[in-house]
Amino acid sequence: MGRWIVGVDAGGTNTRAAGLDLDSGRMSFGNAAGANWTVHGPVVCAEQIGGAVVEALAGNPPQALCITVAGYYPPDHQADAQRWADTLWPGVPVRIAPDVLAAWAGAHGGEAGVVLISGTGSICYGRATSGSEARAGGWGPLFGDEGSAYAAGVLALRRLAAQVDCIGPATALAERVLERWPELGADLRNWLRGIYRTGWGREQVANLAREVKEAAEAGDPVCVEILEQIARDLALQAVGVERQLQEAPLPLAVQGGFGATSPLIAHCLRQTLREAGSALHLVEGRLSPLNGAVLLAVELLGGKELVMRAREVLL
């Protein structure tokens, strides 16, 4: 049967699970719909995560699980989460944690460092060699998410509205959004009003970031300015974590479907860190967040040799 452990990376859009047989090194995977704890709640999260784990295990009993979940805040959610985990996997060690922990473990292979996540939302997390940890951001769209795809979308909408009102420069983004979402309106003013008519939410606004990035890469100065602001906001989060950890130098990895895919953001991020006197240095992530969750699951079984072996398999 083997010794199967499972890591789960549950985000707002997708839930992914990876099973690893510690004896053979064989892996299998499972997928389900999004399972953001704050957005979807414990019932939906249990259903989606449970389904992905069953698929990843393919009939094998788990020895340990690490479930990392977007929108999960332990002081508010831990009791409910532990209750359904005990119901689904009685007697099995289960660690439930925010998704940023898997991103950190994956980015640095479980070793000291800082990770910035810039996807739909944003958050920064770091752990020092002493084991002390710190975070910044992760406050959500109401009064946070600086440096995220959502934040870039909001900035884009403000620039488009400024163009309509003749208080800001014209941007190539206008033509791009009219072409991509023609159902919102035939001209820019009606298009912007269409966002209210159709009830756009966080995910739809975040989708604008792709158009911003492509327009910036084509040289549109307004969109370049937006990405530079995104990079500065990400740098502030990283410096905040560095100050809390009080350790230098530390590696910094950027992950997420938005911030990690833009060379312009990476360039401006390096520049802002230098200007702030930070000792953080950008590195490529070693593993995916999903594999990071697998590493965290291995830790539940104890033993440095076991963790090192799992790291070798995942790398």
Secondary structure as GFF3:
##gff-version 3
##sequence-region A 1 315
A	DSSP	beta_strand	4	10	.	.	.	ID=ss1
A	DSSP	beta_strand	14	21	.	.	.	ID=ss2
A	DSSP	beta_strand	27	33	.	.	.	ID=ss3
A	DSSP	alpha_helix	37	57	.	.	.	ID=ss4
A	DSSP	beta_strand	62	69	.	.	.	ID=ss5
A	DSSP	alpha_helix	74	88	.	.	.	ID=ss6
A	DSSP	beta_strand	94	98	.	.	.	ID=ss7
A	DSSP	alpha_helix	99	108	.	.	.	ID=ss8
A	DSSP	beta_strand	113	118	.	.	.	ID=ss9
A	DSSP	beta_strand	122	127	.	.	.	ID=ss10
A	DSSP	beta_strand	133	137	.	.	.	ID=ss11
A	DSSP	alpha_helix	149	164	.	.	.	ID=ss12
A	DSSP	alpha_helix	173	180	.	.	.	ID=ss13
A	DSSP	three_ten_helix	182	184	.	.	.	ID=ss14
A	DSSP	alpha_helix	188	197	.	.	.	ID=ss15
A	DSSP	alpha_helix	202	217	.	.	.	ID=ss16
A	DSSP	alpha_helix	221	245	.	.	.	ID=ss17
A	DSSP	beta_strand	251	255	.	.	.	ID=ss18
A	DSSP	three_ten_helix	259	261	.	.	.	ID=ss19
A	DSSP	alpha_helix	263	275	.	.	.	ID=ss20
A	DSSP	beta_strand	281	282	.	.	.	ID=ss21
A	DSSP	alpha_helix	289	299	.	.	.	ID=ss22
A	DSSP	alpha_helix	304	314	.	.	.	ID=ss23
###
